[in-house]
Amino acid sequence: MQRTLRKSATDRSIAGVCGGIAEYVNISSLGIRLLFVFLPANFLIYILLANLMKDKPHYL
């Protein structure tokens, strides 16, 4: 089965971007959130990903 990068349906704080990335790479979403806090362009990257990533179906 091919994995695709999608927003998380269950692990969401704002838009599900960090939860989706964490599910894709199979690590804790806390680590991804901390990475976004310390990135210099974190707000811009997060907004772009929130608009570009597809939503995960809620039934999966």
MOUR-V125425 format. One record per residue. PHI is phi in whole degrees, 0 to 359 (none if undefined). BURIAL is I if it has 24 or more other ideal C-beta (glycine too) atoms within 12 Angstrom, else O. D_LAST is the distance of its C-alpha to the last C-alpha in Angstrom with 1 decimal. Layout:
phi/burial/d_last
PHI/BURIAL/D_LAST
PHI/BURIAL/D_LAST
This chain:
phi/burial/d_last
none/O/13.5
276/O/14.2
275/O/12.7
235/O/12.9
278/O/13.9
222/I/11.9
295/I/12.4
281/I/10.5
272/O/8.9
246/O/10.4
260/I/13.3
238/O/15.4
251/O/19.1
242/O/20.0
241/I/17.6
90/I/15.0
293/I/16.9
296/I/18.0
296/I/14.8
292/I/13.2
295/I/16.3
296/I/16.3
294/I/12.9
293/I/14.2
265/O/17.6
62/O/16.5
229/O/19.0
290/O/19.5
291/I/18.7
298/O/22.2
298/O/23.7
293/I/22.1
296/I/23.3
295/O/26.7
298/O/26.9
294/I/26.3
294/O/29.1
264/O/31.6
286/O/31.0
297/O/33.9
252/O/31.9
300/O/28.9
294/O/28.8
295/O/29.1
297/O/26.5
296/I/23.9
297/O/24.8
298/O/24.5
294/I/21.1
297/I/19.8
272/O/21.1
267/O/20.2
285/I/16.6
279/O/13.9
284/O/11.3
278/I/7.7
301/O/5.9
287/O/5.6
273/O/3.8
271/O/0.0
